[in-house]
């Protein structure tokens, strides 16, 4: 994810917990979290805000992002499994 995607996710986090990180923290958190896909990061932050009453740590975000990422791929597999593939064979659904 780029810094703009990260900043948008952190803005949501700040809004939920009314806590700011200083510039050094922001840089460190970005370095630790930058490998998360932007859509997964945003979904992770939103789910954490709904579930936790306290500011998450980097570790909390990394753990939750793995679950969100797995759920994302499972939903794609489910959609593929339920896709009417017969339209390619028979021409109709």
C-alpha positions as CSV (number, residue, x, y, z in Angstrom):
1,X,0.0,0.0,0.0
2,X,1.2,3.5,-0.6
3,X,1.4,6.3,2.0
4,X,-2.0,7.8,1.0
5,X,-3.8,4.5,1.5
6,X,-2.1,4.2,4.8
7,X,-3.0,7.7,5.9
8,X,-6.6,7.1,5.0
9,X,-6.7,4.0,7.1
10,X,-5.0,5.7,10.0
11,X,-7.5,8.6,9.7
12,X,-10.3,6.1,10.4
13,X,-8.3,4.6,13.3
14,X,-7.7,8.1,14.8
15,X,-11.4,8.9,14.5
16,X,-12.4,5.7,16.3
17,X,-10.0,6.0,19.2
18,X,-9.3,9.8,19.4
19,X,-5.6,9.1,19.6
20,X,-2.9,10.5,17.3
21,X,0.5,9.0,16.6
22,X,3.5,11.3,16.3
23,X,5.4,11.6,13.1
24,X,8.1,9.0,14.1
25,X,5.4,6.5,15.1
26,X,3.6,7.1,11.8
27,X,6.8,6.3,9.9
28,X,7.5,3.2,11.9
29,X,3.9,1.9,11.6
30,X,3.9,2.5,7.9
31,X,7.1,0.5,7.5
32,X,5.6,-2.4,9.4
33,X,2.2,-2.4,7.7
34,X,3.0,-1.3,4.1
35,X,2.9,-4.8,2.7
36,X,-0.8,-5.1,3.5
37,X,-3.0,-4.6,0.4
38,X,-4.9,-1.3,0.6
39,X,-8.4,-2.7,0.5
40,X,-7.5,-5.3,3.2
41,X,-5.9,-2.6,5.3
42,X,-9.1,-0.5,5.3
43,X,-11.3,-3.5,6.0
44,X,-9.0,-4.5,8.8
45,X,-9.1,-1.1,10.4
46,X,-12.9,-0.9,10.2
47,X,-13.3,-4.4,11.7
48,X,-10.9,-3.5,14.5
49,X,-12.8,-0.3,15.2
50,X,-16.1,-2.3,15.5
51,X,-14.6,-5.0,17.7
52,X,-12.1,-3.4,20.1
53,X,-12.5,-0.6,22.6
54,X,-8.8,0.3,22.7
55,X,-6.2,1.5,20.2
56,X,-4.7,-1.6,18.4
57,X,-1.0,-2.3,18.2
58,X,0.8,-2.9,15.0
59,X,0.7,-6.6,15.9
60,X,-3.1,-6.5,16.3
61,X,-3.4,-4.9,12.9
62,X,-1.1,-7.5,11.3
63,X,-3.0,-10.4,12.9
64,X,-6.4,-9.1,11.9
65,X,-5.3,-8.3,8.4
66,X,-4.4,-12.0,7.9
67,X,-7.9,-13.0,8.8
68,X,-9.4,-10.3,6.6
69,X,-7.2,-11.4,3.7
70,X,-8.1,-15.0,4.1
71,X,-11.8,-14.2,4.2
72,X,-11.4,-12.2,1.0
73,X,-9.8,-15.1,-0.8
74,X,-12.4,-17.6,0.5
75,X,-15.2,-15.3,-0.7
76,X,-13.6,-15.3,-4.2
77,X,-13.3,-19.1,-4.2
78,X,-17.0,-19.4,-3.0
79,X,-18.1,-17.1,-5.9
80,X,-16.1,-19.2,-8.4
81,X,-17.6,-22.4,-7.0
82,X,-21.1,-21.0,-7.2
83,X,-20.6,-19.5,-10.7
84,X,-22.9,-20.9,-13.4
85,X,-20.1,-22.4,-15.4
86,X,-22.6,-24.3,-17.6
87,X,-23.2,-21.1,-19.6
88,X,-19.8,-21.7,-21.2
89,X,-20.7,-25.3,-22.1
90,X,-24.4,-25.0,-22.9
91,X,-24.7,-21.3,-23.7
92,X,-27.3,-20.7,-21.0
93,X,-27.4,-20.4,-17.2
